[in-house]
Amino acid sequence: MTALTPNIAGHQDLSQFASRFVDVEALAWQPSKFDGVEFKTLLIDPDTGILTALVRMAPGAILPDHEHVEIEQSYIPLILAIFLKPNRFYNSDGSQTDMLGRDYDTTWG
């Protein structure tokens, strides 16, 4: 599967190495499963876990402990993160999932 920007018309027809223009202002903030934490996904490849996203956290919001498996790039005060493998989230029930809520070990080995 080619990496894509969710909710952007026309990206589904681009080739794997095609350049992409993303009008960040036009992207809606998407809620996450964590209260007060929202994402604008600029690029995601569900097959490889590559992810580039803007993250916005409301005052007092908490992003639970998680592991950046390969590379993380951040820009402060608004965080721009690029991951080669997805984050591993540790849930209160003991399970470990990726950002999409999939079992981490099943999906990523």
DSSP file (Angstrom, degrees, kcal/mol; ACC not computed):
  #  RESIDUE AA STRUCTURE BP1 BP2  ACC     N-H-->O    O-->H-N    N-H-->O    O-->H-N    TCO  KAPPA ALPHA  PHI   PSI    X-CA   Y-CA   Z-CA
    1    1 A M              0   0    0      0, 0.0     2,-0.3     0, 0.0    46,-0.1   0.000 360.0 360.0 360.0 140.2    0.0    0.0    0.0
    2    2 A T        -     0   0    0     10,-0.1    42,-0.1     1,-0.1    14,-0.1  -0.625 360.0-102.4 -82.2 141.7    1.2    3.5   -0.8
    3    3 A A        -     0   0    0     -2,-0.3     2,-0.3    13,-0.2    42,-0.3  -0.284  49.4-175.1 -59.0 149.8    1.4    6.0    2.1
    4    4 A L  B     -A   44   0A   0     40,-2.7    40,-2.3    -3,-0.1     8,-0.0  -0.930  33.1-121.0-144.8 165.4   -1.4    8.5    2.1
    5    5 A T    >   -     0   0    0     -2,-0.3     3,-1.2    38,-0.2     6,-0.2  -0.963  42.2-124.1-107.4 114.2   -2.9   11.5    3.8
    6    6 A P  T 3  S+     0   0    0      0, 0.0     3,-0.1     0, 0.0    35,-0.1  -0.249  88.1  13.6 -60.3 144.1   -6.3   10.6    5.1
    7    7 A N  T 3  S+     0   0    0      1,-0.2     2,-0.5    20,-0.1    21,-0.1   0.705  92.8 122.0  66.6  23.9   -9.2   12.8    4.0
    8    8 A I    X   -     0   0    0     -3,-1.2     3,-1.2    19,-0.0     4,-0.3  -0.971  60.8-130.5-117.0 117.4   -7.3   14.5    1.1
    9    9 A A  T 3  S+     0   0    0     -2,-0.5     0, 0.0     1,-0.2     0, 0.0  -0.372  85.9  21.9 -65.9 140.3   -8.9   14.0   -2.3
   10   10 A G  T >  S+     0   0    0     -2,-0.1     3,-0.9     1,-0.0    -1,-0.2   0.148  90.9  99.4  93.8 -18.8   -6.6   12.8   -5.1
   11   11 A H  G X   +     0   0    0     -3,-1.2     3,-1.6     1,-0.2    -2,-0.1   0.784  69.3  70.7 -72.2 -24.7   -3.9   11.3   -3.0
   12   12 A Q  G 3  S+     0   0    0     -4,-0.3    -1,-0.2     1,-0.3   -10,-0.1   0.720  98.1  51.0 -65.1 -19.4   -5.2    7.7   -3.5
   13   13 A D  G <  S+     0   0    0     -3,-0.9    -1,-0.3     2,-0.0    -2,-0.2   0.420  86.1 109.8 -98.1   1.4   -4.1    7.9   -7.1
   14   14 A L    <   -     0   0    0     -3,-1.6   -12,-0.1    -4,-0.2     2,-0.1  -0.462  70.0-116.7 -77.9 148.9   -0.5    9.0   -6.5
   15   15 A S    >   -     0   0    0     -2,-0.1     3,-1.5     4,-0.1    -1,-0.1  -0.320  36.1 -95.3 -77.1 168.6    2.4    6.6   -7.0
   16   16 A Q  T 3  S+     0   0    0      1,-0.3   -13,-0.2   -14,-0.1    -1,-0.1   0.837 123.1  34.0 -54.7 -39.5    4.6    5.5   -4.2
   17   17 A F  T 3  S+     0   0    0    -15,-0.0    -1,-0.3     2,-0.0     2,-0.1   0.272  88.2 125.5-104.8  11.7    7.3    8.2   -4.7
   18   18 A A    <   -     0   0    0     -3,-1.5     2,-0.1     1,-0.1    -4,-0.1  -0.395  65.3-110.4 -69.9 145.8    5.1   11.0   -6.0
   19   19 A S        -     0   0    0     -2,-0.1     2,-0.4     1,-0.0    -1,-0.1  -0.439  32.7-150.8 -71.2 151.1    5.3   14.3   -4.2
   20   20 A R        -     0   0    0     -2,-0.1     2,-0.5    -6,-0.0   -16,-0.0  -0.986   8.7-151.6-128.6 135.8    2.3   15.3   -2.1
   21   21 A F        -     0   0    0     -2,-0.4     2,-0.5     2,-0.0    -2,-0.0  -0.930  15.4-168.6-102.5 127.1    0.9   18.7   -1.2
   22   22 A V        -     0   0    0     -2,-0.5     2,-1.4     5,-0.0     3,-0.1  -0.960  16.2-150.5-119.7 115.8   -0.9   18.8    2.0
   23   23 A D    >>  -     0   0    0     -2,-0.5     3,-1.1     1,-0.2     4,-0.8  -0.696  16.3-171.0 -81.9  92.6   -3.0   21.9    2.9
   24   24 A V  G >4 S+     0   0    0     -2,-1.4     3,-0.9     1,-0.3    -1,-0.2   0.854  80.4  57.8 -59.7 -38.0   -2.5   21.6    6.7
   25   25 A E  G 34 S+     0   0    0      1,-0.2    -1,-0.3    -3,-0.1    -2,-0.1   0.824 103.7  54.4 -61.6 -30.1   -5.1   24.3    7.4
   26   26 A A  G <4 S+     0   0    0     -3,-1.1     2,-0.3     2,-0.1    -1,-0.2   0.674  89.2  94.3 -79.0 -17.4   -7.7   22.3    5.5
   27   27 A L  S << S-     0   0    0     -3,-0.9     2,-0.2    -4,-0.8   -20,-0.1  -0.577  74.3-132.4 -77.0 135.4   -7.2   19.2    7.6
   28   28 A A        -     0   0    0     -2,-0.3     2,-0.3   -21,-0.1    -2,-0.1  -0.606  24.2-107.7 -82.2 146.3   -9.5   18.7   10.5
   29   29 A W        -     0   0    0     -2,-0.2    11,-0.2    11,-0.1    -1,-0.1  -0.604  35.9-147.4 -69.7 132.7   -8.1   17.8   13.9
   30   30 A Q  E     -B   39   0A   0      9,-3.0     9,-2.5    -2,-0.3    -1,-0.0  -0.895  11.7-123.6-106.7 129.5   -9.0   14.2   14.6
   31   31 A P  E     -B   38   0A   0      0, 0.0     7,-0.2     0, 0.0     2,-0.2  -0.351  23.8-150.1 -67.6 151.9   -9.6   13.1   18.2
   32   32 A S        -     0   0    0      5,-1.7     4,-0.1     2,-0.5     5,-0.1  -0.499  34.9 -95.9-107.0-176.8   -7.6   10.2   19.5
   33   33 A K  S    S+     0   0    0     66,-0.2     2,-0.5    -2,-0.2     5,-0.1   0.479 106.4  83.3 -79.0   0.0   -8.5    7.6   22.1
   34   34 A F  S >  S-     0   0    0      3,-0.3     3,-2.2    30,-0.0    -2,-0.5  -0.920  92.9-110.5-108.2 122.7   -6.8    9.9   24.7
   35   35 A D  T 3  S+     0   0    0     -2,-0.5    27,-0.6     1,-0.3     3,-0.1  -0.218  99.5   7.9 -53.6 128.7   -8.9   12.8   26.1
   36   36 A G  T 3  S+     0   0    0      1,-0.2    22,-2.8    -4,-0.1     2,-0.5   0.496 100.6 114.0  80.8   4.0   -7.6   16.1   24.9
   37   37 A V  E <   + C   0  57A   0     -3,-2.2    -5,-1.7    20,-0.2     2,-0.3  -0.945  40.5 175.5-112.8 122.5   -5.1   14.7   22.4
   38   38 A E  E     -BC  31  56A   0     18,-2.9    18,-2.8    -2,-0.5     2,-0.3  -0.897  11.7-155.0-127.3 154.9   -5.8   15.4   18.7
   39   39 A F  E     -BC  30  55A   0     -9,-2.5    -9,-3.0    -2,-0.3     2,-0.5  -0.952  16.5-159.0-129.6 146.1   -3.9   14.6   15.5
   40   40 A K  E     - C   0  54A   0     14,-2.2    14,-2.5    -2,-0.3     2,-0.7  -0.963  27.5-148.4-114.5 107.3   -3.6   15.9   12.0
   41   41 A T  E     + C   0  53A   0     -2,-0.5    12,-0.2    12,-0.2     3,-0.1  -0.679  22.1 176.2 -81.7 115.2   -2.2   13.0   10.1
   42   42 A L  E    S+     0   0A   0     10,-2.3     2,-0.3    -2,-0.7    11,-0.2   0.815  70.8   0.2 -86.5 -34.4    0.0   14.3    7.3
   43   43 A L  E     + C   0  52A   0      9,-1.8     9,-2.8   -38,-0.1     2,-0.3  -0.953  65.0 172.0-157.4 133.8    1.2   11.0    6.0
   44   44 A I  E     -AC   4  51A   0    -40,-2.3   -40,-2.7    -2,-0.3     7,-0.2  -0.994  15.9-169.4-145.3 140.3    0.6    7.4    7.1
   45   45 A D  E >>> - C   0  50A   0      5,-2.2     4,-2.9    -2,-0.3     3,-0.9  -0.894   8.3-165.7-125.0  99.6    1.5    4.0    5.7
   46   46 A P  T 345S+     0   0    0      0, 0.0    -1,-0.1     0, 0.0    54,-0.1   0.752  86.2  57.4 -58.6 -24.4   -0.4    1.3    7.6
   47   47 A D  T 345S+     0   0    0      1,-0.1   -45,-0.0   -46,-0.1   -44,-0.0   0.850 121.4  22.7 -75.9 -33.8    1.8   -1.4    6.2
   48   48 A T  T <45S-     0   0    0     -3,-0.9    -1,-0.1     2,-0.1     3,-0.1   0.627  98.9-122.1-107.8 -18.0    5.1    0.0    7.4
   49   49 A G  T  <5 +     0   0    0     -4,-2.9     2,-0.1     1,-0.3    36,-0.1   0.446  54.6 155.1  87.3  -0.1    4.0    2.2   10.3
   50   50 A I  E   < +C   45   0A   0     -5,-0.5    -5,-2.2    34,-0.2     2,-0.4  -0.442  18.2 174.9 -62.8 131.9    5.6    5.3    8.8
   51   51 A L  E     -CD  44  83A   0     32,-1.8    32,-2.8    -7,-0.2     2,-0.4  -0.995  26.1-175.7-146.1 132.9    3.7    8.3   10.3
   52   52 A T  E     +CD  43  82A   0     -9,-2.8   -10,-2.3    -2,-0.4    -9,-1.8  -0.990  28.7 158.0-124.8 121.3    4.0   12.0   10.1
   53   53 A A  E     -CD  41  81A   0     28,-1.8    28,-1.9    -2,-0.4     2,-0.4  -0.990  41.2-131.3-146.0 149.3    1.5   13.9   12.3
   54   54 A L  E     -CD  40  80A   0    -14,-2.5   -14,-2.2    -2,-0.3     2,-0.4  -0.851  29.8-155.1 -93.6 138.6    0.9   17.1   14.0
   55   55 A V  E     -CD  39  79A   0     24,-1.5    24,-0.8    -2,-0.4     2,-0.4  -0.959  10.8-171.5-120.7 131.9   -0.2   16.6   17.6
   56   56 A R  E     -C   38   0A   0    -18,-2.8   -18,-2.9    -2,-0.4     2,-0.5  -0.988   4.3-168.0-124.3 130.1   -2.3   19.0   19.7
   57   57 A M  E     -C   37   0A   0     -2,-0.4   -20,-0.2   -20,-0.2     3,-0.1  -0.967  16.6-133.8-121.4 129.4   -2.8   18.5   23.4
   58   58 A A    >   -     0   0    0    -22,-2.8     3,-2.6    -2,-0.5     2,-0.0  -0.371  48.6 -75.9 -70.4 155.7   -5.3   20.5   25.5
   59   59 A P  T 3  S+     0   0    0      0, 0.0    -1,-0.2     0, 0.0     3,-0.1  -0.321 123.0  14.2 -53.2 129.7   -4.1   21.9   28.8
   60   60 A G  T 3  S+     0   0    0      1,-0.3    -2,-0.1    -3,-0.1     2,-0.0   0.337  92.4 141.4  84.9  -6.5   -3.9   19.0   31.3
   61   61 A A    <   -     0   0    0     -3,-2.6     2,-0.5   -25,-0.2    -1,-0.3  -0.363  38.2-150.1 -67.9 149.0   -4.1   16.3   28.6
   62   62 A I        -     0   0    0    -27,-0.6   -25,-0.1    -3,-0.1    -4,-0.0  -0.983  11.4-157.2-125.9 127.4   -2.0   13.3   29.1
   63   63 A L        -     0   0    0     -2,-0.5     3,-0.1   -27,-0.1    -6,-0.0  -0.924  35.9-122.8 -97.5 115.7   -0.4   11.1   26.4
   64   64 A P        -     0   0    0      0, 0.0    27,-0.1     0, 0.0   -30,-0.0  -0.012  39.2 -72.0 -58.7 162.2    0.2    7.7   28.2
   65   65 A D        +     0   0    0     25,-0.1    25,-1.4    24,-0.1     2,-0.3  -0.271  67.5 159.7 -51.3 134.8    3.6    6.1   28.4
   66   66 A H  E     -E   89   0B   0     23,-0.2     2,-0.4    -3,-0.1    23,-0.2  -0.966  34.9-118.4-155.6 166.5    4.6    4.8   25.0
   67   67 A E  E     -E   88   0B   0     21,-2.0    21,-2.2    -2,-0.3     2,-0.8  -0.929   8.3-144.5-117.0 131.3    7.7    3.8   23.1
   68   68 A H        -     0   0    0     -2,-0.4    19,-0.1    19,-0.2     4,-0.1  -0.859  20.1-164.2 -89.9 109.1    9.1    5.3   19.9
   69   69 A V        -     0   0    0     -2,-0.8    -1,-0.2    17,-0.5     3,-0.1   0.848  68.6  -6.2 -71.1 -37.2   10.5    2.1   18.3
   70   70 A E  S    S-     0   0    0     15,-0.5     2,-0.4     1,-0.3    -2,-0.1   0.518 119.6  -0.9-121.3 -92.0   12.7    3.7   15.6
   71   71 A I        -     0   0    0     14,-0.1    13,-0.4     2,-0.0     2,-0.4  -0.875  48.5-176.1-115.4 139.4   12.9    7.4   14.9
   72   72 A E        -     0   0    0     -2,-0.4     2,-0.4    11,-0.1    11,-0.1  -1.000   2.1-173.0-128.8 133.3   11.0   10.4   16.4
   73   73 A Q        -     0   0    0     -2,-0.4     2,-0.4     9,-0.2     9,-0.3  -0.996  11.7-172.4-122.5 131.1   11.3   14.0   15.2
   74   74 A S        -     0   0    0     -2,-0.4     2,-0.5     7,-0.2     7,-0.2  -0.939  16.5-161.9-127.7 146.3    9.6   16.7   17.1
   75   75 A Y        -     0   0    0     -2,-0.4    -2,-0.0     3,-0.1     6,-0.0  -0.996  32.1-118.4-124.2 125.3    9.1   20.4   16.6
   76   76 A I  S    S+     0   0    0     -2,-0.5     3,-0.1     1,-0.2    -2,-0.0  -0.884  86.9  20.8-109.5 138.8    8.1   22.5   19.7
   77   77 A P  S    S+     0   0    0      0, 0.0     2,-0.6     0, 0.0    -1,-0.2  -0.957 137.8  31.0 -85.8 -23.2    5.8   24.2   20.6
   78   78 A L  S    S-     0   0    0    -22,-0.1     2,-0.4    -4,-0.0   -22,-0.1  -0.872  95.5-127.1 -95.3 127.3    3.6   22.3   18.1
   79   79 A I  E     -D   55   0A   0    -24,-0.8   -24,-1.5    -2,-0.6     2,-0.5  -0.601  24.1-173.0 -84.7 125.1    5.0   18.8   17.7
   80   80 A L  E     -D   54   0A   0     -2,-0.4     2,-0.4   -26,-0.2   -26,-0.2  -0.977  15.5-174.9-110.6 119.4    5.8   17.4   14.3
   81   81 A A  E     -D   53   0A   0    -28,-1.9   -28,-1.8    -2,-0.5     2,-0.5  -0.947  16.6-169.1-123.5 136.9    6.7   13.8   14.5
   82   82 A I  E     -D   52   0A   0     -2,-0.4     2,-0.4    -9,-0.3   -30,-0.2  -0.990  12.7-172.5-123.3 122.5    8.0   11.4   11.9
   83   83 A F  E     -D   51   0A   0    -32,-2.8   -32,-1.8    -2,-0.5   -11,-0.1  -0.936  23.8-166.8-119.2 136.5    8.1    7.7   12.8
   84   84 A L  S    S+     0   0    0    -13,-0.4   -34,-0.2    -2,-0.4    -1,-0.1   0.747  91.9  23.9 -87.7 -28.0    9.6    4.8   10.8
   85   85 A K  S    S-     0   0    0    -14,-0.3   -15,-0.5   -36,-0.1    -1,-0.3  -0.965 101.1-100.0-128.6 150.2    7.8    2.3   13.0
   86   86 A P        -     0   0    0      0, 0.0   -17,-0.5     0, 0.0   -36,-0.1  -0.226  40.0 -95.7 -71.1 159.1    4.7    3.2   15.0
   87   87 A N        -     0   0    0    -19,-0.1     2,-0.6   -38,-0.1    12,-0.3  -0.332  31.8-130.2 -65.1 152.3    4.6    4.0   18.6
   88   88 A R  E     -E   67   0B   0    -21,-2.2   -21,-2.0    10,-0.1     2,-0.4  -0.950  21.2-157.8-107.8 119.8    3.8    1.3   21.1
   89   89 A F  E     -EF  66  97B   0      8,-3.2     8,-2.0    -2,-0.6     2,-0.7  -0.843   7.1-145.6-101.9 134.2    1.1    2.2   23.6
   90   90 A Y  E     - F   0  96B   0    -25,-1.4     6,-0.2    -2,-0.4     2,-0.2  -0.877  21.0-154.7-100.4 112.9    0.9    0.4   26.9
   91   91 A N    >   -     0   0    0      4,-2.8     3,-2.2    -2,-0.7     0, 0.0  -0.487  25.9-113.9 -92.0 158.0   -2.8    0.1   27.9
   92   92 A S  T 3  S+     0   0    0      1,-0.3    -1,-0.1    -2,-0.2    -2,-0.0   0.732 115.7  59.7 -62.9 -22.8   -4.2   -0.2   31.4
   93   93 A D  T 3  S-     0   0    0      2,-0.1    -1,-0.3     1,-0.0     3,-0.1   0.425 122.1-105.2 -85.4   3.2   -5.4   -3.8   30.6
   94   94 A G  S <  S+     0   0    0     -3,-2.2    -2,-0.1     1,-0.3     2,-0.1   0.277  80.0 128.9  94.1 -11.1   -1.8   -4.8   29.9
   95   95 A S        -     0   0    0     -5,-0.1    -4,-2.8     9,-0.0     2,-0.4  -0.350  50.0-142.0 -75.8 160.9   -2.3   -4.9   26.1
   96   96 A Q  E     +F   90   0B   0     -6,-0.2     8,-2.9    -3,-0.1     9,-0.4  -0.993  26.8 171.8-126.1 124.7    0.1   -3.1   23.8
   97   97 A T  E     -FG  89 103B   0     -8,-2.0    -8,-3.2    -2,-0.4     6,-0.2  -0.820  28.8-120.4-129.2 165.3   -1.3   -1.4   20.7
   98   98 A D    >   -     0   0    0      4,-2.0     3,-2.3    -2,-0.3   -10,-0.1  -0.370  52.1 -82.4 -92.2-177.2   -0.2    0.9   17.8
   99   99 A M  T 3  S+     0   0    0    -12,-0.3   -66,-0.2     1,-0.3   -11,-0.1   0.775 130.9  54.7 -59.2 -27.8   -1.8    4.3   17.2
  100  100 A L  T 3  S-     0   0    0      2,-0.1    -1,-0.3   -54,-0.1     0, 0.0   0.395 120.3-107.7 -88.2   3.9   -4.7    2.7   15.3
  101  101 A G  S <  S+     0   0    0     -3,-2.3     2,-0.2     1,-0.3    -2,-0.1   0.584  72.1 141.9  84.0  10.3   -5.5    0.4   18.2
  102  102 A R        -     0   0    0      1,-0.1    -4,-2.0     2,-0.0    -1,-0.3  -0.583  66.6 -90.4 -85.3 148.1   -4.2   -2.8   16.6
  103  103 A D  B  >  -G   97   0B   0     -2,-0.2     4,-2.1    -6,-0.2    -6,-0.3  -0.379  38.7-144.2 -55.7 124.9   -2.3   -5.4   18.7
  104  104 A Y  H  > S+     0   0    0     -8,-2.9     4,-3.4     1,-0.2     5,-0.5   0.943  92.5  43.6 -64.8 -51.3    1.3   -4.3   18.4
  105  105 A D  H  > S+     0   0    0     -9,-0.4     4,-1.6     1,-0.2    -1,-0.2   0.867 114.8  49.7 -67.2 -35.6    3.1   -7.6   18.3
  106  106 A T  H  4 S+     0   0    0      2,-0.2    -1,-0.2     1,-0.2    -2,-0.2   0.912 120.5  36.1 -65.6 -42.0    0.6   -9.1   15.9
  107  107 A T  H  < S+     0   0    0     -4,-2.1    -2,-0.2     1,-0.1    -3,-0.2   0.886 133.8  21.8 -79.4 -40.8    0.9   -6.2   13.5
  108  108 A W  H  <        0   0    0     -4,-3.4    -3,-0.2    -5,-0.2    -2,-0.2   0.463 360.0 360.0-114.5  -4.2    4.6   -5.3   13.9
  109  109 A G     <        0   0    0     -4,-1.6    -4,-0.2    -5,-0.5    -3,-0.1   0.498 360.0 360.0  80.6 360.0    6.2   -8.5   15.1
